Amino acid sequence: MRKIGGKILFSATDLVNFLGCRHCSWLDLKDLEQPLEKAEDDAEAILLKEKGLEHERAYVERLREQGLAVAEIPQGLSIEERVRATEAEMAGGADVIYQAALLGEPWHGYADFLRRVPASSNLGPWSYEVVDAKLAHTPRPHHVMQLCVYSDLLARIQGREPHSMHLVLGDGREAAFRSSGFAHYCANARRRFERFVYGPPAESYPEPCRLCDTCRWRDRCGAQWETDDHLTLVANIQRSQIRKLNDAGIATVRALAQMPARSPVRKLAPETLARLRAQAGLQVQKRETGENVYELLGTQPGRGFQRLPRPDDGDLFFDIEGDPLYPDGLEYLFGFYYFEDGEPVFKPFWAHDHDAERTAFQGLMDFITRELERHPDAHIYHYNHYEATAIKRLASRYGTREAAVDDLLRRGKLVDLFKVVREAIRVSEPRYTLKNLETFYMKKREGEVKTAAESIVVYERWRQTRDPALLDEIRSYNEADCRSTRGLRDWLLTLRP
């Protein structure tokens, strides 16, 4: 959303944001009146932008290799100049137009590509269709919404609706969509958006949504939730549950924690309400006392603590670092922490391309097989489903060590501690990540890399610089995750009835 010459111009991103969070659009309007403080892009967001530009440039090179002439619209010009340059290239029949500027007030947009097709229009015996490049490997609704906005703007210039619109995905595949199949929905969405913008409410309040992690207003909304003690601060609460609690007059974490035990909430199951009330109570208790607290949950056969096998000297603690930005994805580090003759050992398996990934996968499965032969009662512990999913995917992708993976699964040798935690205990943390749980059993982490997202950023930096110190940082982070997994297992053993 931007103002040019006193007029507000809308973009496809504005429409996507509105459909996901009206409060975001409300703040965008306020920002036009008086600039508001925005969250800065973190290293991961900056990396994603860089990889997006690389993806676009790679597609440009593929087009040129196909013998197509690619006309690039300079980005340093004003929007009016870029629009005129785009229309001139369209009139001249360019094969492909890169960074095309489209304007049809009050909407504007910058399509990654316009591709000429042999369908007559007011340009001549040709017309254009929109092609957008996205890093994702599967099309998403907001991608299609962007295509719709660009296609509508394009139709105004060439005098006919494009037959199709296209996405070039992160793995190089192209997905096509029939424009007419989405045009009616998109037009209705634009009308709703324009009604909101031209007659916005006097006040608006943020609600958590899928946009929060990347929204430029996330710090502002987060601070407001903290000040208001908003229910979104309760661990594992859902938006639908917040609405039901609000309808019952419960608007804060403290109010939820102080609800009488048998007070009902319409359309909210009693056991769900009891869980949320207890979770809020623990978080309020920590807030007031500064102490970490937990409580044990009732057990059911095969769940919770019953998922924990007896500890064994040969137990392995497993963690994977993966790079989703590498073509087709890459699991670049498989780490194991264990004890050999009473001494701690960290064993990494590295892979910097797919051939090495296959070799590393074979090596780690052979390592696991040998260790389980030496220690028949040992198990492999991990936190959440990523590790188990990854080894199944790699066995399928490379057609190797499938019997060994099947044996692990059939014998129940992989132990997901996340399932144990969720089914066995309730803690005073606002999230149930491994890092949150560490407050109960280990000191605060040190080191440059502290999150999985940061490890991806550092790994991509290593791919550019080949600085071995960067791999050392990732290795230390992965080892810390493995050690933490072991610490969590041991702490859970002390709690097990």
N, C-alpha and C positions, 0 to 999 in steps of 0.2 A: 504494500500500500504506500503510495507516494503522492505528493502534491507537486504539480507542475503548472505554473501560471494560474494559481488559484484553484485548479481543478484536481480532484482526487482520481488517480488511476488505480485500478485493481489488477491483481495478478492471479494466476492459477494457484499460487501458494496461498494467497489470501483466502481463496475459496476453500481449499483443502483445510486450512486452519479453522475456518468458520465451521465446517462440517464436523470437525473433531472437538473444537472448544470455542464456544461463543465468547467466553471471557478473554481469550487471546485476541479476538477481533475487537472487542471493546477496548482493550489496552492499546491496540494498534491505533485506534481512533484518537485516544487520549494523547498518544505519542505525537500525532500530527499537530495537535494543538500546542503541546508543550513537551519537549523531549523528556522521556523517562529513562532511568538507569536500567541498562540491559545486562544480562549475563554475558560474559565473554565466552567465545568459542574455546572449548578445551582442546587438548592435543589430539584427541580422537576425532573430534569434529573437523579440525583442520586437515588431518590425514584423509578423512573421507572425501573432502573437497578435492584434495590433490589426486586421490585415486580416481575420482570421477572425471577429472580433466584428462588423466592418462587414458581412461577408457574411451573418452570421446576422440582423443588424438589417434588412438589405435584404430578406431573405426574409420577415421578419415583416411588413414594410410591404406586400409583394406579397400576402400572405395577407389582410391587412386590406382591401386594395383589392378583393379578391375577395368581400368581404362576410363573411368568417369572423371569429368572435370568438376572440381569442388571449388565453388566460389565462397570465400570467407568474408563475412561482414565485419569490418573493424569495430572493436569494442570501445574505443576511446571517443567515439562520436556521441552527439546528443541523440536522444531517442528518435526525434524527428528525422535526423540525418540517417540513422540506422534503418528506419522504416523506408525512407526513400531509396536507399541503397538496395535493400531487400527487394522492393517492388521493381527496381530497374533490372535486377538479376532475374527475377521471375519473368518479366516481359521479354528478356533476352533469351529465355529458354535454357538457363544453366542446368546442367545435369543434377547437381546437388548444391544446396545453399547451406552453409555452416554458420551457426549463431544468427539465425534469421530473426529480425525484429518485426513484430506484428502489432498493429494498433487499430482498435475499433472502440472509441471512447464509450463508456468509461473503463474498458478493459484493454490490457496490453500484455505482451509476453515475449519471451525470447526462446524460440524453439531451437533445440540442438541442431536439427537438420530439417530441410524441406527437400523431398526427393521427387524429381519429375516423373510423371506417368503418362502414358498415351491415352489420355481422356480429354476431350475438347473442353475448353472453358473460354472466358472472354480474353484470355491471353493468346489463344490460337489453338492449334490441334494438340495441345498438351495442358496439363494442370499439375498440381503438386499435392503431396501427402506428407503429413508430419511424421518424423522419426525422432524419438527421444532415446538417449543412452542412459541406462540405469545400472548400478552395480549389483542390484539384487538379482538372484537367480530365478525368481518367480515373479510374475506381474502382481501388483498390489492395487487395491481400489484407487488410492490417491494418484498412482501413476496414470491410470486410465482417465481420471478426472482432469489431470493436467493436459493430456492429449486432446480431450474434448474441448477445452477452452481454446487451445491453439488451433484446432481444426475449425472451430467456429470463426475465429478471427481470419483464418486463411480463406474460408468460404466467402467472406465479405470482399476480399481482394480479387479473387479469381472468378467470382460469380457462380460457383457451384460447390456443393458440399463434397469434400473428399470421400471417396468410396471407403477407404480404410485408413487406419492410423497404426503406428508401429512402435514397438519397444525393442531396442537392442540390449539384451540382458548381460549381466556380468560374465557369464560363461560363453558369450559370443552368439548364443541363439537369438533369433528374432521372433517376436510374438506380434501377431496382427489382430486388429479388432475392427469390426464393421462399425463405421461412424454412426450410421442411423440407429444402431441398437442402443446407443447411449445418449444421443442428442437430447431426447425429451427429458430424461432425468437431469442432465447437466443444466438445461435451460431452467428447469424448475428450481434447482439448487442456486443458480445465479440470481434468480428473482428473489428467493428468500434472503440471500446474502445482501442484495441491494436494499431490500426493505429494512433490514437490520441496520445497515450503515446509515441510511438516510433518516432513520427514526430510532436511534439507539436508546436503550433504557437509561434512566438516570444513574442507576447503580448496577453493579455486577459483582458476583463472588466466584472465585476460582473453585473448580472441582477437579480432582485428579483424573487424568486421562492418558491415553497412549502418547500424546504429544509432549508430555511433561519433561521427559529426559532431554529433549533437544530444543525445547521452546526457549526463546530469548527472555521470556518473563518468568522462568522457573525459580530464580532466586527470590523474586518479589512475591510470588505465590507461596513459596515455602516459608518465607518469613511471616507471612500473614497467617498461615496455618499454625505455626508455632505460637504466635501471639494469641490466636483465638482458641488454642488447644483443640484443633479440629479433629474430627474422628478419623480422618485419613492417616493420622499418626499411629493408629492402632495396627499392629502387625497383622498381616494377612486378611485385612478387612476388604470387602468388595464394595464397589460403588452402589450396587443395588441394596446392600445391607445398610449403608450409610443413609440412603433415602428412607428406608423403612424406620430407622432409628430417629431420623429427623422428624418424620410424620408423627412419631410417638413423643416428641418433645425432647429427645436426647440429642444434643448438639455438640457436646465436648467429651474428651477422653475421661475427664473427672466425673462428669455426670453419668457416663456409662459405667464407670467403676463403682459408683455409689448407688446404682440401681438396686432396689430390693430383690432378693434372690428369685422370688416367684412372680415378679412383674412381667406380664406378657407384652409382646410387641407384635402387632398385627402382621400376618404373612411372614413372620420370622420364626423358624423352628426353635422350640425351647432349648434344644441341645446346642444349636448354633449361637443363640443369644447367651447361653451360659459360657460358652467358649470365649466369645468376644468380651463379655463382662470380666471374666477372669484374666484375660490378656491385658485389658485396660488397667485392671487392678494392680498387676505386677509392674506395669510401666509407671503408673502413678507412684507406687511404693518406691521404685528406684529414684524417681524424680525427687521425692521428698527426703529420702535417706541417703542417697548416693551409693547405696549398696546394690550389688547384683543379686537378684533373687530368681528362684525357679521353683517349680512344683512338679511332682510326678503325676502322670495321668493314669487312669485305669487301664489295665492291660486286656488285650483280646488275643486269642490263640493265633500264633504266627505273626504277630505284629509288635511294634515297639521294641522293648528290650529283648523279646524273644527272637528278634532277628539277629541279635549279637551272638556269635559263636564263642566257645571258650578261647581265650587267648593262647597263642602258640609262639614259640621262639622263632619260627620261620615266617611269621606274618609279614606281609608286604603292604606298603602304603603308597598309593598310586595317584598321580595327577598328570594331566595332559595340558600342554599349551598349543593352541591352534590359531591359525591365521585365516579368517574367512575372506580376506581381501586377495589372497593368492588365487590365481585361476583354478577353479574347481575346489578351492579350499586346500589347506595343508596343515596336517598335525606335525608341527616342527620340533616338539620336545615331549618325550615320554619320560617321566621321572619316577623312580622308585626309592623309597626310604625303608631301610630294614636294619637288622642287627646281625653281625657275623662275629662269632666268638665273643659276644658281649659288647662289641664296639659298633657304633652307628655307621652306616654306609649309605651314601647317596649315589645311585646309578642312573645316569641320563642316557637316553637314546635320541640322537639328533637326526633331523631330516630337513634338508634345505631345497629339495625338489621332489617330484613324485616318485622318481626312481629310488631316491634315498628313503622316501617314506615307506615304500614297499620293503626295502631292506631292513629299515629300523623296526617295522612291524613284525617281520619274521624274527628278527633278533630278540625283541621283547617277548614274543610268544614262546620262543625256545627257552628264554631265561625263566619265564613263569613255569613252564613245564618242568624244567630241571629242579627249580626250587620246590615245587609241590611233590616231586618224587623224593627229594631229600626230607621234606617235612609234610607228610601226608595229611596232617590235621591243620595245616596253615590255611589262611584266607587272604584275599586281596581286598583292602579297604579303600573306598573312594567316597567323595562327597557329591551327591546329586548324580543325575543319570548320564552326564556327558561321557565319562570314560567308558562305561558299558556300551553306550550307543556307538562311540567311535570305533571300538575294536570290532564290533559286529559289522559296521559299515566298511572298514578297511578289509576285513576278511572277504566280504562280498565283492568289493571293488577289484581286488587283486587276485581273487580266486586262490588264496593261499592260507594255510593254517586254519582252515574252516573246522576241521575235526577238533583241534585244540580249543578253539573258541566254544564250540558246541559242548565240549567236555566241561569247560569252566562253568558254563551256564547250567548245564544239567546237574552238576554236582553242587551248585549253589556256592561256588568259591568266591564270587564277587559280592561284596557286602556294601550296600549303599547306606552310609551313616545318616544321610539326610532323612531317609525314611524312618530310621530309628528315632531321630530327634523329633520329627513332626508327630510321631505316634506315641512317644514315651514321655516327653517333658514339655513344659511351657516355661518360657524365659522372659525376663524383663526387658529384652531388646526389641527395638521397633522393626527389625528384620531378622530373618533366620538364615543369613549367609554365614559361611565359615568364618569370615572376618568378624562378624558380630559375636559369634559364639566364643571366639578366642578370649573375650574378656573374662571368661570363667576359668580358664586353665593355662594361659600363657601371657607373657608380657607383650606390650604394644610392639608391633613390628618396626624394624628399621630397614633402611635400604631405599633405593630410588624407585624401584618398581613395587607398587603396593596392590594393584588390581589387575584383573585379566585384560581390561581395556588398555591399561598402560603397557602391559607386556606386548600387545599387538603393535602399539605405536613404536616402542623401542625396537621390536623385531624388524619392522619396516624400515626404521632408520638404519639398522645393521645391514639390511639388504642393499642400501644405497652406499654406505660408507665402509662396510666390512671391518668395522672397529671391533676387535675381540672383547673389549671392555663391555660392550653392550650385551653380548651373549653371556658374559659373566653376571651381569645384572639380572638377566632373565633366569639363568640357572639358579641364582640365589633365591629369586622369588618362587620358582617352582619347588626348590628344596624346602623353603619355608612352608609352602602349602602342604607338601608331603608330611613334614614334621608336625604341622598343625593337625592333619588328619589323624596322625598317631596320637597326638595329645587329646583330641576329641574322643577317640575310641577309649583311651585310658580313663578319661573323666567320666564317660558314660558307664564304664565298668564299676566305678565307685558309687554310682547312683542306682545301679540295677538292684532291685530287691533280691 
